[in-house]
Amino acid sequence: MPVRIVRWSGLIATAVTLGALTAHVLELPNKFTLDGPLWLAVQQQLYRGWGLFIGPCEVAAVLCSWALAFLVRQNRAVFRPTLLAAFFLTGALVVFFILNAPVNAAFAAWTPATLPPDWPDYRLRWEMGHALSFVLVLPAFIALLRSLFLEAINRALQASSRS
């Protein structure tokens, strides 16, 4: 039972994280066409509150994937994709703290009048951080699904061998 709870909690947390990152990636080309004041308004208004919901999901995805890797460590076929997911999700969280968090902190205090001349560098860093995280979280989600399917196949094979 603990494996199921941890697995599904992790899958849901990873899916929420992936959904947010997918939105960022889909918005990316259009956001590069915005001028500074409009880009700043979008950043400060559109994403208000995302961190309060998405942030805990990102952390939960990482914690659940590592916990799940520990719980399934005896089943090598299930362990491998779970461990891979844990590394990818951890990498995505590291990317957030290196690339995105400093930009979030910087533009939180900006106004259109105080927008620095190098604001496009901040925008690029923020957008690329989310794009890189997407590239890490998508295969993590797929790996978690693979581990779920492999475990289900193992259970089915064990049940059929008993009957």
Accessible surface in RSA format (square Angstrom, percent):
REM  Atomic radii and reference values for relative SASA: ProtOr
REM  Chains: A
REM  Algorithm: Lee & Richards
REM  Probe-radius: 1.40
REM  Slices: 20
REM RES _ NUM      All-atoms   Total-Side   Main-Chain    Non-polar    All polar
REM                ABS   REL    ABS   REL    ABS   REL    ABS   REL    ABS   REL
RES MET A   1   160.57  83.2 122.56  81.1  38.01  90.5 116.73  99.2  43.84  58.1
RES PRO A   2    85.39  62.2  81.92  74.7   3.47  12.6  85.39  70.5   0.00   0.0
RES VAL A   3    35.82  23.6  35.82  32.4   0.00   0.0  35.82  31.1   0.00   0.0
RES ARG A   4   125.69  52.8 125.12  63.8   0.57   1.4  35.06  47.9  90.63  54.9
RES ILE A   5   105.10  59.8  99.27  74.0   5.82  14.0 104.74  75.4   0.36   1.0
RES VAL A   6    29.81  19.6  28.54  25.8   1.27   3.1  29.53  25.7   0.29   0.8
RES ARG A   7     3.91   1.6   2.28   1.2   1.63   3.9   1.71   2.3   2.21   1.3
RES TRP A   8   123.75  49.7 123.75  59.9   0.00   0.0 108.65  57.9  15.09  24.5
RES SER A   9    51.83  43.8  41.74  55.7  10.09  23.2  25.11  53.5  26.72  37.4
RES GLY A  10     3.11   3.8   0.00   N/A   3.11   3.8   3.11   8.5   0.00   0.0
RES LEU A  11     6.56   3.7   5.75   4.1   0.81   2.0   6.01   4.2   0.55   1.5
RES ILE A  12   108.76  61.9 106.92  79.7   1.84   4.4 108.73  78.3   0.03   0.1
RES ALA A  13     7.10   6.5   5.31   8.2   1.79   4.1   6.97   9.8   0.13   0.3
RES THR A  14     0.00   0.0   0.00   0.0   0.00   0.0   0.00   0.0   0.00   0.0
RES ALA A  15    41.68  38.3  32.95  50.8   8.73  19.8  33.84  47.7   7.83  20.7
RES VAL A  16    41.92  27.6  33.33  30.2   8.59  20.7  39.89  34.7   2.04   5.5
RES THR A  17     3.43   2.4   3.38   3.4   0.05   0.1   3.38   4.5   0.05   0.1
RES LEU A  18    21.72  12.1  21.72  15.5   0.00   0.0  21.72  15.3   0.00   0.0
RES GLY A  19    41.22  50.8   0.00   N/A  41.22  50.8  33.65  92.3   7.57  17.0
RES ALA A  20    10.97  10.1   3.75   5.8   7.22  16.4   8.64  12.2   2.33   6.2
RES LEU A  21     9.29   5.2   9.29   6.6   0.00   0.0   9.29   6.5   0.00   0.0
RES THR A  22    47.65  33.9  47.65  48.3   0.00   0.0  41.55  55.8   6.10   9.2
RES ALA A  23    32.00  29.4  26.26  40.5   5.74  13.1  31.49  44.3   0.50   1.3
RES HIS A  24     9.59   5.2   9.02   6.3   0.57   1.5   2.64   2.7   6.95   8.1
RES VAL A  25    44.98  29.6  40.12  36.3   4.86  11.7  40.45  35.1   4.53  12.3
RES LEU A  26   128.68  71.7 113.28  81.0  15.40  38.7 115.70  81.3  12.98  34.9
RES GLU A  27    46.09  26.5  42.21  31.9   3.88   9.2  30.60  59.2  15.48  12.6
RES LEU A  28    28.16  15.7  28.16  20.1   0.00   0.0  28.16  19.8   0.00   0.0
RES PRO A  29    81.67  59.5  71.84  65.5   9.82  35.7  76.79  63.4   4.87  30.3
RES ASN A  30   104.39  72.0 103.78 100.3   0.61   1.5  25.99  62.6  78.40  75.8
RES LYS A  31     9.31   4.5   9.18   5.6   0.13   0.3   9.15   8.2   0.16   0.2
RES PHE A  32    63.97  32.0  47.61  29.5  16.36  42.6  47.61  28.9  16.36  46.8
RES THR A  33   111.98  79.6  76.24  77.3  35.73  85.2  70.18  94.3  41.80  63.2
RES LEU A  34    39.70  22.1  33.82  24.2   5.87  14.8  35.59  25.0   4.11  11.0
RES ASP A  35    89.42  62.6  77.37  77.0  12.05  28.5  41.76  98.3  47.66  47.5
RES GLY A  36     3.88   4.8   0.00   N/A   3.88   4.8   0.66   1.8   3.22   7.2
RES PRO A  37    65.25  47.6  62.49  57.0   2.76  10.0  62.89  51.9   2.36  14.7
RES LEU A  38    91.52  51.0  87.94  62.9   3.58   9.0  90.90  63.8   0.62   1.7
RES TRP A  39     0.00   0.0   0.00   0.0   0.00   0.0   0.00   0.0   0.00   0.0
RES LEU A  40     1.09   0.6   1.09   0.8   0.00   0.0   1.09   0.8   0.00   0.0
RES ALA A  41    43.79  40.3  38.43  59.3   5.35  12.2  43.15  60.8   0.63   1.7
RES VAL A  42    33.91  22.3  30.27  27.4   3.64   8.8  33.85  29.4   0.06   0.2
RES GLN A  43     4.59   2.6   0.00   0.0   4.59  10.9   0.00   0.0   4.59   3.5
RES GLN A  44    44.62  25.0  35.07  25.6   9.56  22.8  16.90  36.0  27.72  21.0
RES GLN A  45   105.45  59.0  91.45  66.8  14.01  33.3  41.73  88.8  63.72  48.3
RES LEU A  46    94.71  52.7  79.15  56.6  15.56  39.1  85.53  60.1   9.18  24.7
RES TYR A  47    22.58  10.5  14.76   8.4   7.82  20.3  15.38  11.6   7.21   8.9
RES ARG A  48   165.40  69.4 137.90  70.3  27.50  65.5  70.44  96.3  94.96  57.6
RES GLY A  49    39.30  48.5   0.00   N/A  39.30  48.5  23.28  63.9  16.01  35.9
RES TRP A  50    75.11  30.1  71.66  34.7   3.44   8.1  58.55  31.2  16.55  26.9
RES GLY A  51    54.08  66.7   0.00   N/A  54.08  66.7  40.18 110.3  13.90  31.1
RES LEU A  52   155.64  86.7 136.97  98.0  18.67  46.9 139.80  98.2  15.84  42.6
RES PHE A  53   125.13  62.6 121.43  75.2   3.69   9.6 124.08  75.2   1.05   3.0
RES ILE A  54    27.37  15.6  27.37  20.4   0.00   0.0  27.37  19.7   0.00   0.0
RES GLY A  55    22.88  28.2   0.00   N/A  22.88  28.2  22.29  61.2   0.58   1.3
RES PRO A  56    77.80  56.7  68.04  62.0   9.76  35.5  74.04  61.1   3.76  23.4
RES CYS A  57    20.64  15.6  18.95  21.1   1.69   4.0   1.58   4.0  19.06  20.6
RES GLU A  58    27.95  16.0  25.66  19.4   2.29   5.4   6.45  12.5  21.49  17.5
RES VAL A  59    64.51  42.4  64.51  58.4   0.00   0.0  64.51  56.1   0.00   0.0
RES ALA A  60    36.46  33.5  33.21  51.2   3.26   7.4  36.36  51.2   0.10   0.3
RES ALA A  61     0.44   0.4   0.41   0.6   0.03   0.1   0.41   0.6   0.03   0.1
RES VAL A  62    15.10   9.9  15.10  13.7   0.00   0.0  15.10  13.1   0.00   0.0
RES LEU A  63   114.32  63.7 110.52  79.1   3.80   9.6 111.14  78.1   3.18   8.6
RES CYS A  64    21.27  16.1  19.76  22.0   1.51   3.5   1.66   4.2  19.60  21.1
RES SER A  65     1.45   1.2   0.03   0.0   1.42   3.3   1.45   3.1   0.00   0.0
RES TRP A  66    90.08  36.1  85.43  41.4   4.65  10.9  80.99  43.2   9.09  14.7
RES ALA A  67    42.49  39.1  32.85  50.7   9.64  21.9  41.59  58.6   0.90   2.4
RES LEU A  68     2.47   1.4   2.47   1.8   0.00   0.0   2.47   1.7   0.00   0.0
RES ALA A  69     3.39   3.1   3.29   5.1   0.10   0.2   3.39   4.8   0.00   0.0
RES PHE A  70   122.85  61.5 117.43  72.7   5.42  14.1 122.26  74.1   0.60   1.7
RES LEU A  71    67.85  37.8  45.40  32.5  22.46  56.5  46.23  32.5  21.62  58.2
RES VAL A  72     7.98   5.3   3.22   2.9   4.76  11.5   7.98   6.9   0.00   0.0
RES ARG A  73   112.36  47.2  94.58  48.2  17.78  42.3  31.51  43.1  80.85  49.0
RES GLN A  74   154.23  86.2 122.88  89.8  31.35  74.6  60.72 129.3  93.51  70.9
RES ASN A  75    49.51  34.1  43.02  41.6   6.49  15.6  25.07  60.3  24.44  23.6
RES ARG A  76   168.54  70.8 163.76  83.5   4.79  11.4  59.41  81.2 109.13  66.1
RES ALA A  77    50.33  46.3  38.06  58.7  12.27  27.9  46.26  65.1   4.07  10.8
RES VAL A  78     0.03   0.0   0.03   0.0   0.00   0.0   0.03   0.0   0.00   0.0
RES PHE A  79    54.69  27.4  54.69  33.9   0.00   0.0  54.69  33.2   0.00   0.0
RES ARG A  80   138.11  58.0 131.28  66.9   6.83  16.3  53.39  73.0  84.72  51.3
RES PRO A  81    12.49   9.1   9.36   8.5   3.14  11.4  12.42  10.3   0.07   0.5
RES THR A  82     0.00   0.0   0.00   0.0   0.00   0.0   0.00   0.0   0.00   0.0
RES LEU A  83    49.66  27.7  49.66  35.5   0.00   0.0  49.66  34.9   0.00   0.0
RES LEU A  84    86.93  48.4  84.15  60.2   2.79   7.0  86.28  60.6   0.65   1.8
RES ALA A  85     0.00   0.0   0.00   0.0   0.00   0.0   0.00   0.0   0.00   0.0
RES ALA A  86     0.00   0.0   0.00   0.0   0.00   0.0   0.00   0.0   0.00   0.0
RES PHE A  87   119.00  59.5 111.51  69.1   7.49  19.5 111.60  67.7   7.40  21.2
RES PHE A  88    56.62  28.3  55.87  34.6   0.75   2.0  56.62  34.3   0.00   0.0
RES LEU A  89     4.74   2.6   3.06   2.2   1.68   4.2   3.06   2.1   1.68   4.5
RES THR A  90    44.22  31.5  44.22  44.8   0.00   0.0  44.22  59.4   0.00   0.0
RES GLY A  91    23.63  29.1   0.00   N/A  23.63  29.1  22.75  62.4   0.89   2.0
RES ALA A  92     4.75   4.4   4.67   7.2   0.08   0.2   4.67   6.6   0.08   0.2
RES LEU A  93    32.36  18.0  31.30  22.4   1.07   2.7  31.82  22.3   0.55   1.5
RES VAL A  94    75.73  49.8  73.56  66.6   2.17   5.2  75.73  65.8   0.00   0.0
RES VAL A  95    17.66  11.6  16.64  15.1   1.01   2.4  17.66  15.3   0.00   0.0
RES PHE A  96    48.74  24.4  48.74  30.2   0.00   0.0  48.74  29.6   0.00   0.0
RES PHE A  97   121.82  60.9 109.67  67.9  12.15  31.6 109.80  66.6  12.02  34.4
RES ILE A  98   101.90  58.0  96.41  71.8   5.48  13.2 100.91  72.7   0.98   2.7
RES LEU A  99    45.51  25.3  45.51  32.6   0.00   0.0  45.51  32.0   0.00   0.0
RES ASN A 100     0.83   0.6   0.83   0.8   0.00   0.0   0.00   0.0   0.83   0.8
RES ALA A 101    26.74  24.6  22.07  34.1   4.67  10.6  23.47  33.1   3.27   8.7
RES PRO A 102    55.69  40.6  42.36  38.6  13.34  48.5  50.57  41.8   5.12  31.9
RES VAL A 103     0.50   0.3   0.50   0.5   0.00   0.0   0.50   0.4   0.00   0.0
RES ASN A 104    49.38  34.1  46.44  44.9   2.94   7.1  22.48  54.1  26.90  26.0
RES ALA A 105    74.00  68.0  51.44  79.4  22.55  51.3  60.95  85.8  13.05  34.6
RES ALA A 106    28.16  25.9  14.68  22.7  13.48  30.7  26.21  36.9   1.95   5.2
RES PHE A 107    15.39   7.7  15.39   9.5   0.00   0.0  15.39   9.3   0.00   0.0
RES ALA A 108    73.76  67.8  45.50  70.2  28.26  64.3  49.58  69.8  24.18  64.0
RES ALA A 109    84.83  78.0  56.00  86.4  28.82  65.6  65.40  92.1  19.43  51.5
RES TRP A 110    32.37  13.0  26.90  13.0   5.47  12.9  10.74   5.7  21.63  35.1
RES THR A 111    63.70  45.3  62.64  63.5   1.06   2.5  60.89  81.8   2.81   4.2
RES PRO A 112    87.79  64.0  73.15  66.7  14.64  53.2  73.55  60.7  14.24  88.5
RES ALA A 113   100.33  92.2  57.51  88.7  42.82  97.4  69.44  97.8  30.89  81.8
RES THR A 114    82.43  58.6  63.78  64.7  18.65  44.4  70.97  95.3  11.46  17.3
RES LEU A 115    30.81  17.2  10.57   7.6  20.24  50.9  10.57   7.4  20.24  54.5
RES PRO A 116    29.79  21.7  25.16  22.9   4.64  16.9  29.28  24.2   0.51   3.2
RES PRO A 117   134.60  98.1 104.51  95.3  30.09 109.4 116.58  96.2  18.02 112.0
RES ASP A 118    66.43  46.5  60.28  60.0   6.16  14.6  30.06  70.7  36.37  36.3
RES TRP A 119    37.40  15.0  37.40  18.1   0.00   0.0  18.22   9.7  19.18  31.1
RES PRO A 120    50.61  36.9  47.11  42.9   3.50  12.7  47.32  39.1   3.29  20.4
RES ASP A 121    93.31  65.4  86.90  86.5   6.40  15.1  27.08  63.7  66.22  66.0
RES TYR A 122    65.23  30.5  63.64  36.2   1.59   4.1  23.16  17.4  42.07  51.9
RES ARG A 123    26.86  11.3  26.86  13.7   0.00   0.0   0.00   0.0  26.86  16.3
RES LEU A 124    89.69  49.9  89.69  64.2   0.00   0.0  89.69  63.0   0.00   0.0
RES ARG A 125    92.56  38.9  85.82  43.7   6.74  16.0  32.02  43.8  60.54  36.7
RES TRP A 126     7.99   3.2   7.99   3.9   0.00   0.0   7.99   4.3   0.00   0.0
RES GLU A 127     0.50   0.3   0.50   0.4   0.01   0.0   0.00   0.0   0.50   0.4
RES MET A 128    78.64  40.7  76.82  50.8   1.82   4.3  44.64  38.0  34.00  45.0
RES GLY A 129     0.00   0.0   0.00   N/A   0.00   0.0   0.00   0.0   0.00   0.0
RES HIS A 130    19.21  10.5  19.21  13.4   0.00   0.0   7.67   7.9  11.54  13.4
RES ALA A 131    23.90  22.0  23.13  35.7   0.77   1.8  23.45  33.0   0.45   1.2
RES LEU A 132    80.41  44.8  77.11  55.2   3.29   8.3  79.81  56.1   0.60   1.6
RES SER A 133     4.33   3.7   4.33   5.8   0.00   0.0   2.18   4.6   2.15   3.0
RES PHE A 134    44.05  22.0  44.05  27.3   0.00   0.0  44.05  26.7   0.00   0.0
RES VAL A 135    92.63  61.0  85.45  77.4   7.18  17.3  89.20  77.5   3.43   9.3
RES LEU A 136    34.03  19.0  34.03  24.3   0.00   0.0  34.03  23.9   0.00   0.0
RES VAL A 137     0.41   0.3   0.41   0.4   0.00   0.0   0.41   0.4   0.00   0.0
RES LEU A 138    67.57  37.6  67.57  48.3   0.00   0.0  67.57  47.5   0.00   0.0
RES PRO A 139    42.78  31.2  39.97  36.4   2.82  10.2  40.75  33.6   2.03  12.6
RES ALA A 140     0.00   0.0   0.00   0.0   0.00   0.0   0.00   0.0   0.00   0.0
RES PHE A 141    40.96  20.5  40.96  25.4   0.00   0.0  40.96  24.8   0.00   0.0
RES ILE A 142    97.48  55.5  96.82  72.1   0.66   1.6  96.82  69.7   0.66   1.8
RES ALA A 143     6.06   5.6   3.47   5.4   2.59   5.9   6.06   8.5   0.01   0.0
RES LEU A 144     2.73   1.5   2.73   2.0   0.00   0.0   2.73   1.9   0.00   0.0
RES LEU A 145    51.67  28.8  51.67  37.0   0.00   0.0  51.67  36.3   0.00   0.0
RES ARG A 146   139.58  58.6 135.77  69.2   3.81   9.1  37.08  50.7 102.50  62.1
RES SER A 147     0.00   0.0   0.00   0.0   0.00   0.0   0.00   0.0   0.00   0.0
RES LEU A 148    24.57  13.7  24.57  17.6   0.00   0.0  24.57  17.3   0.00   0.0
RES PHE A 149   117.52  58.8 116.59  72.2   0.94   2.4 117.31  71.1   0.21   0.6
RES LEU A 150    36.76  20.5  36.61  26.2   0.15   0.4  36.61  25.7   0.15   0.4
RES GLU A 151    26.83  15.4  26.83  20.3   0.00   0.0   7.13  13.8  19.70  16.1
RES ALA A 152    40.62  37.3  35.53  54.8   5.08  11.6  36.47  51.4   4.15  11.0
RES ILE A 153    94.51  53.8  92.08  68.6   2.43   5.9  94.41  68.0   0.10   0.3
RES ASN A 154    41.22  28.4  39.56  38.2   1.66   4.0  10.83  26.1  30.39  29.4
RES ARG A 155   100.38  42.1  96.98  49.4   3.40   8.1  57.17  78.1  43.21  26.2
RES ALA A 156    61.62  56.7  49.70  76.7  11.93  27.1  57.85  81.5   3.77  10.0
RES LEU A 157   110.45  61.5 107.19  76.7   3.26   8.2 107.52  75.5   2.93   7.9
RES GLN A 158    99.47  55.6  97.31  71.1   2.16   5.1  30.33  64.6  69.14  52.4
RES ALA A 159    53.87  49.5  47.07  72.6   6.80  15.5  48.50  68.3   5.37  14.2
RES SER A 160    72.24  61.0  54.20  72.3  18.05  41.6  45.45  96.8  26.79  37.5
RES SER A 161    92.82  78.4  54.66  72.9  38.17  87.9  50.74 108.1  42.08  58.9
RES ARG A 162   187.22  78.6 149.68  76.3  37.54  89.4  75.02 102.5 112.19  68.0
RES SER A 163   126.45 106.9  61.46  82.0  64.99 149.7  78.49 167.1  47.96  67.2
END  Absolute sums over single chains surface
CHAIN  1 A     8936.8       7743.9       1192.9       6663.4       2273.4
END  Absolute sums over all chains
TOTAL          8936.8       7743.9       1192.9       6663.4       2273.4
